[in-house]
């Protein structure tokens, strides 16, 4: 892994932690408040979307390092590609 790839992964992990902390700050919201208030709902949903996007970016960087094609969508990034690569690496 090259230094710039490592730095990019660390940067994205830091962003991921920030989004997670923001999401944690909304854990006090009850289900009723979540479903009854569009601002709360949009805030939670947007943070989850940002978390998935950053995690997918990290997955694609790791896939590139492993010489794999990047995933075409979120599902493939988490399920098809990373799990298969992890299983292959575990066998080596």
C-alpha positions, 0 to 999 in steps of 0.5 A: 500500500502506498503512503498516499493510499494509506493517508487517504484511508486514514482521512476517510476513517476520520470523516467516518468517525465524525459522521458517526459521532454526529449520528450518535448525538441524535440517539436521544430521538424517539421513534415517534420524534423520528417519524413525526419530524421531517428534519430529524428524519432527514438528518438521520437518513443523510448521516447514514447515507454519508457513512455508507458513501465514505465506507464505500470509498474506503472499500474501493480504495482497498479493492484497488490495492488488491488489484480488483475492479471497484464495485459498481454499487454499495451492495457489491462494495460491501458484500460481493467484493470485500467479503470475497477478498477477505475470504481469499486473503484468509486462505492465503 
